[in-house]
Amino acid sequence: MSGQPSGVVLPPGEGEILHLGLSRPTVKVGAAIGSTRLGVIDSWLPPGGGFHFPHWHEDLEEAFYVLEGEIDYLTGTTWVTAGPGSTVFVPATVIHAFRNTSGQPARHLAIGAPAEMVDLVRNLGAVTPAQFEAVHEQHRSHFARDSPHFPQP
């Protein structure tokens, strides 16, 4: 099949580094290497890092695999702490968020389908937090302002 990527091996430490608040996400799989169906981001989360705004996606599914440290994940209405080797799956339309409250650095893989998930994260890194909601709307994602876990100003 000509024109189709033959596969890519990305060594440790390589990939597109994004800037998103305190977090340091690195794109491992996305459109730049020919993926249209799957996005993978390796995210380093310092204490206090994460995406604290409860939100949901119309058609994006996400899975998070904890590599190092502990990360709190909101799925629906419950926060759960996950350590290394834990997997968190979030189907489309389920409210979710994540944060590092452990006091130690943490790291997880964020895996999303379709690969447009990478564009959402990249676009969030290009705006101020006051513009996050508008970026989410552009990607068929929505803030869950009625969630009791939504940060108050």
N, C-alpha and C positions, 0 to 999 in steps of 0.2 A: 504494500500500500504506500504509494509515494505521497509525500507531503505530510505524512503523519509522523509525530515525534517518535524517536526510537527509544526513548527513556533517558533519564538524567540521574547522575549520581552527584549529590551536592555534599561536599565535605563539611565536617564540623566547622562552625564559625562563619560559613558562607551563606549568602542569601541577601535579599534586599532588607536593610534595616529601616524600620519605620520609627517615627517619633510620635508617641501618644502618651501625654502626661508623664507620670512617673515610670510607666512601663516601657520596656524595650522589646517590641515585637520584631521578629525576623521572618520574612516570607521564605518558606522552604518549597512550597508547591503553589503555583498559580499560573496565570496567563503567560507570564514571561517565559515559562518553560514549556508552554503548550497545553496546559490543563484548562479545560472548560467545565469539568464536572466536580473537581475536588480542589479545595484550598487547604493548605497546612501552614500554620504560623507557630513558630517557637517563641513563646513569650516569657521573658524574665520579669518577675514582679517583685519590686522591693517592698519592704513593709509599707503599707498604705496604698500600694498599687492595685490595679484591677479596673474593671468597668462596673462601677457601683450603681449605675442607673438601671433599675429593672426595666426590661424591654422584651419584645417578642418579634419574631420574623414571620411573615406570611408564608414563605415557602423555603426558607433556609433551615436546614438541620445542622446541628453542631454537636461535636463530641469534644471533650476535654480530657487529656491524659496527663496526670500529674507526674512530672519527672523528678522534681526536687521540692522539699519543703512541704508546707501545708497551705491549702487555699480553701476559702469558704465559697461555696456555690449556692446561689438561690435557684431553686427549681420549683416553680409554682408559688407556694407560700412559705416554704421551709428552707432555712439555711442549713447546710451540711458541710462539715469540714472533711476534706479529702487529702490524704497523704500520698507519698510516692507509690506508683503502681495503680492508683485508683483511676477509674474511668467514669466520667459523667456524660450522659447522653441527654440532649435536649431536642425533642422533636419540634418541628415547625409549630407555631402558635403558642408555645409554652413560655410563660414569663420566666426570665432568668437574669442573673448578674453574677459577678465573681469579684472577690477581694482578698487581699492578703492582710490579715489582722494578726499574724503570728509573731511579728517582731523580727523575723528572719527572712532573708530572700527566698523566693520560691520560683518555680518554673513549670510551665505546662505547654503541651501542644494543643492548639486550637485547630480542630479539623472541621471543615464546613463543606456542605454540598448544597447548591452549586458553588463553583470556585469564585463567584462574585463576592463571597465573604471577604476575600482579600481586598477587593476594591472598597468595600465598606470600611474596613479598618484603616486602609491607606487614606481614604477621604476624611475620616475622623481625625487623623493625625495632621491634616492640613488646615483645620479650623480651630476656633476657640471652643471651650466647653459650652458656651452659650449657643453655639451653632450645631451641637451634636444632634439635637432632635430633628432639625431640618435635613441633615445628612441621612439619618435613619429613614426618614420618610421617602427620600429619593431612592432608597434601596428596599422599599416595601417592608420596612421594619418600623416599629412603633414603641415609644416610651409607654410604660405602664404607670401613668401618673396616679391612678387610683390604687396602686399597690401600697400597703402600709409600710413597705420597705423603701419607698421612693425617698431619696434625700430631700430634706426640707431646707430652704435657704436660711 
